[in-house]
Amino acid sequence: MSLENISLEARDELAALSQMLAENPETRKDFLRMTKKVKPDLPIPELDMEDYTRKAVGQSEARVQQLEQSCESVTLWKNSRSAQQSDEERTNSVRRRNRRSRKNHALIKNP
């Protein structure tokens, strides 16, 4: 769009409208985002920092979620391993008791 073909009054009205939109807290972000959409290479630190922060936080949240799921998997594995070990310990305890019982029984029969 060229400003050469519009009147000075129209240009002043556009400038005043742009200024009102940029200075109004309710419209500022939208105004900046629309400006960035039309001129993507225009540096707008206010938006660039917000976008960078949002992206970094999103990546961090995804990593935390991934780590939490890993921890849950490890906990489940440990719990199942612990239960398996408990079953093995009970089985071994019963076997030892049976062996002692057989030894005692053999001793009683053959003193």
Phi and psi restraints in degrees (value plus and minus 20) as a CYANA .aco file:
   2 SER   PHI    -124.9   -84.9
   2 SER   PSI     116.0   156.0
   3 LEU   PHI    -106.7   -66.7
   3 LEU   PSI     -24.2    15.8
   4 GLU   PHI     -88.2   -48.2
   4 GLU   PSI     -48.4    -8.4
   5 ASN   PHI    -113.2   -73.2
   5 ASN   PSI     -14.1    25.9
   6 ILE   PHI    -132.2   -92.2
   6 ILE   PSI     137.1   177.1
   7 SER   PHI     -93.0   -53.0
   7 SER   PSI     142.2   182.2
   8 LEU   PHI     -81.9   -41.9
   8 LEU   PSI     -58.1   -18.1
   9 GLU   PHI     -84.0   -44.0
   9 GLU   PSI     -64.2   -24.2
  10 ALA   PHI     -83.8   -43.8
  10 ALA   PSI     -61.8   -21.8
  11 ARG   PHI     -82.5   -42.5
  11 ARG   PSI     -63.1   -23.1
  12 ASP   PHI     -84.2   -44.2
  12 ASP   PSI     -58.3   -18.3
  13 GLU   PHI     -85.2   -45.2
  13 GLU   PSI     -62.4   -22.4
  14 LEU   PHI     -83.0   -43.0
  14 LEU   PSI     -61.9   -21.9
  15 ALA   PHI     -84.5   -44.5
  15 ALA   PSI     -62.0   -22.0
  16 ALA   PHI     -85.4   -45.4
  16 ALA   PSI     -62.6   -22.6
  17 LEU   PHI     -83.0   -43.0
  17 LEU   PSI     -64.2   -24.2
  18 SER   PHI     -79.7   -39.7
  18 SER   PSI     -62.7   -22.7
  19 GLN   PHI     -85.0   -45.0
  19 GLN   PSI     -62.7   -22.7
  20 MET   PHI     -81.8   -41.8
  20 MET   PSI     -64.7   -24.7
  21 LEU   PHI     -85.0   -45.0
  21 LEU   PSI     -59.3   -19.3
  22 ALA   PHI     -91.5   -51.5
  22 ALA   PSI     -51.1   -11.1
  23 GLU   PHI    -111.4   -71.4
  23 GLU   PSI     -35.3     4.7
  24 ASN   PHI    -102.0   -62.0
  24 ASN   PSI     100.5   140.5
  25 PRO   PHI     -78.3   -38.3
  25 PRO   PSI     -47.8    -7.8
  26 GLU   PHI     -96.3   -56.3
  26 GLU   PSI     -44.1    -4.1
  27 THR   PHI    -134.4   -94.4
  27 THR   PSI     -27.9    12.1
  28 ARG   PHI     -77.7   -37.7
  28 ARG   PSI     -70.5   -30.5
  29 LYS   PHI     -82.0   -42.0
  29 LYS   PSI     -64.0   -24.0
  30 ASP   PHI     -82.6   -42.6
  30 ASP   PSI     -62.4   -22.4
  31 PHE   PHI     -80.4   -40.4
  31 PHE   PSI     -65.5   -25.5
  32 LEU   PHI     -85.2   -45.2
  32 LEU   PSI     -61.1   -21.1
  33 ARG   PHI     -85.7   -45.7
  33 ARG   PSI     -61.2   -21.2
  34 MET   PHI     -85.4   -45.4
  34 MET   PSI     -57.9   -17.9
  35 THR   PHI     -82.4   -42.4
  35 THR   PSI     -63.6   -23.6
  36 LYS   PHI     -84.8   -44.8
  36 LYS   PSI     -54.7   -14.7
  37 LYS   PHI     -85.7   -45.7
  37 LYS   PSI     -59.4   -19.4
  38 VAL   PHI     -97.7   -57.7
  38 VAL   PSI     -55.5   -15.5
  39 LYS   PHI    -147.2  -107.2
  39 LYS   PSI      59.2    99.2
  40 PRO   PHI     -80.1   -40.1
  40 PRO   PSI     -47.7    -7.7
  41 ASP   PHI    -104.9   -64.9
  41 ASP   PSI     -25.7    14.3
  42 LEU   PHI     -92.2   -52.2
  42 LEU   PSI      99.8   139.8
  43 PRO   PHI     -92.4   -52.4
  43 PRO   PSI     104.9   144.9
  44 ILE   PHI    -147.5  -107.5
  44 ILE   PSI      70.0   110.0
  45 PRO   PHI     -72.2   -32.2
  45 PRO   PSI     -57.3   -17.3
  46 GLU   PHI     -78.2   -38.2
  46 GLU   PSI     -64.3   -24.3
  47 LEU   PHI     -98.4   -58.4
  47 LEU   PSI     -60.8   -20.8
  48 ASP   PHI     -80.8   -40.8
  48 ASP   PSI     -62.5   -22.5
  49 MET   PHI     -86.4   -46.4
  49 MET   PSI     -61.6   -21.6
  50 GLU   PHI     -83.6   -43.6
  50 GLU   PSI     -65.0   -25.0
  51 ASP   PHI     -84.3   -44.3
  51 ASP   PSI     -62.8   -22.8
  52 TYR   PHI     -82.5   -42.5
  52 TYR   PSI     -64.8   -24.8
  53 THR   PHI     -84.3   -44.3
  53 THR   PSI     -64.2   -24.2
  54 ARG   PHI     -80.3   -40.3
  54 ARG   PSI     -62.8   -22.8
  55 LYS   PHI     -84.7   -44.7
  55 LYS   PSI     -64.4   -24.4
  56 ALA   PHI     -84.5   -44.5
  56 ALA   PSI     -62.1   -22.1
  57 VAL   PHI     -85.3   -45.3
  57 VAL   PSI     -61.5   -21.5
  58 GLY   PHI     -79.8   -39.8
  58 GLY   PSI     -63.4   -23.4
  59 GLN   PHI     -84.9   -44.9
  59 GLN   PSI     -60.5   -20.5
  60 SER   PHI     -84.6   -44.6
  60 SER   PSI     -63.2   -23.2
  61 GLU   PHI     -83.0   -43.0
  61 GLU   PSI     -59.5   -19.5
  62 ALA   PHI     -84.1   -44.1
  62 ALA   PSI     -61.3   -21.3
  63 ARG   PHI     -85.6   -45.6
  63 ARG   PSI     -62.3   -22.3
  64 VAL   PHI     -81.9   -41.9
  64 VAL   PSI     -63.7   -23.7
  65 GLN   PHI     -81.7   -41.7
  65 GLN   PSI     -61.4   -21.4
  66 GLN   PHI     -82.8   -42.8
  66 GLN   PSI     -63.2   -23.2
  67 LEU   PHI     -86.2   -46.2
  67 LEU   PSI     -59.5   -19.5
  68 GLU   PHI     -81.9   -41.9
  68 GLU   PSI     -61.5   -21.5
  69 GLN   PHI     -85.1   -45.1
  69 GLN   PSI     -58.2   -18.2
  70 SER   PHI     -82.7   -42.7
  70 SER   PSI     -63.7   -23.7
  71 CYS   PHI     -82.7   -42.7
  71 CYS   PSI     -60.9   -20.9
  72 GLU   PHI     -82.6   -42.6
  72 GLU   PSI     -60.9   -20.9
  73 SER   PHI     -83.6   -43.6
  73 SER   PSI     -62.9   -22.9
  74 VAL   PHI     -84.9   -44.9
  74 VAL   PSI     -62.6   -22.6
  75 THR   PHI     -82.3   -42.3
  75 THR   PSI     -64.3   -24.3
  76 LEU   PHI     -81.7   -41.7
  76 LEU   PSI     -62.0   -22.0
  77 TRP   PHI     -83.2   -43.2
  77 TRP   PSI     -65.1   -25.1
  78 LYS   PHI     -82.8   -42.8
  78 LYS   PSI     -62.1   -22.1
  79 ASN   PHI     -83.5   -43.5
  79 ASN   PSI     -62.1   -22.1
  80 SER   PHI     -88.5   -48.5
  80 SER   PSI     -56.7   -16.7
  81 ARG   PHI     -85.7   -45.7
  81 ARG   PSI     -61.9   -21.9
  82 SER   PHI     -83.7   -43.7
  82 SER   PSI     -62.2   -22.2
  83 ALA   PHI     -84.6   -44.6
  83 ALA   PSI     -60.0   -20.0
  84 GLN   PHI     -83.9   -43.9
  84 GLN   PSI     -62.7   -22.7
  85 GLN   PHI     -84.8   -44.8
  85 GLN   PSI     -59.0   -19.0
  86 SER   PHI     -82.1   -42.1
  86 SER   PSI     -62.0   -22.0
  87 ASP   PHI     -82.3   -42.3
  87 ASP   PSI     -62.2   -22.2
  88 GLU   PHI     -85.6   -45.6
  88 GLU   PSI     -60.1   -20.1
  89 GLU   PHI     -84.1   -44.1
  89 GLU   PSI     -61.3   -21.3
  90 ARG   PHI     -83.9   -43.9
  90 ARG   PSI     -62.5   -22.5
  91 THR   PHI     -82.2   -42.2
  91 THR   PSI     -66.1   -26.1
  92 ASN   PHI     -83.8   -43.8
  92 ASN   PSI     -59.1   -19.1
  93 SER   PHI     -82.2   -42.2
  93 SER   PSI     -63.1   -23.1
  94 VAL   PHI     -84.5   -44.5
  94 VAL   PSI     -61.1   -21.1
  95 ARG   PHI     -82.9   -42.9
  95 ARG   PSI     -64.2   -24.2
  96 ARG   PHI     -82.3   -42.3
  96 ARG   PSI     -63.4   -23.4
  97 ARG   PHI     -81.7   -41.7
  97 ARG   PSI     -62.3   -22.3
  98 ASN   PHI     -84.2   -44.2
  98 ASN   PSI     -60.6   -20.6
  99 ARG   PHI     -82.9   -42.9
  99 ARG   PSI     -65.8   -25.8
 100 ARG   PHI     -81.8   -41.8
 100 ARG   PSI     -60.6   -20.6
 101 SER   PHI     -83.4   -43.4
 101 SER   PSI     -61.6   -21.6
 102 ARG   PHI     -86.1   -46.1
 102 ARG   PSI     -60.2   -20.2
 103 LYS   PHI     -82.8   -42.8
 103 LYS   PSI     -66.5   -26.5
 104 ASN   PHI     -82.3   -42.3
 104 ASN   PSI     -60.4   -20.4
 105 HIS   PHI     -84.7   -44.7
 105 HIS   PSI     -60.9   -20.9
 106 ALA   PHI     -86.2   -46.2
 106 ALA   PSI     -58.0   -18.0
 107 LEU   PHI     -86.7   -46.7
 107 LEU   PSI     -57.4   -17.4
 108 ILE   PHI     -88.5   -48.5
 108 ILE   PSI     -60.3   -20.3
 109 LYS   PHI     -91.3   -51.3
 109 LYS   PSI     -61.3   -21.3
 110 ASN   PHI    -139.7   -99.7
 110 ASN   PSI      60.3   100.3
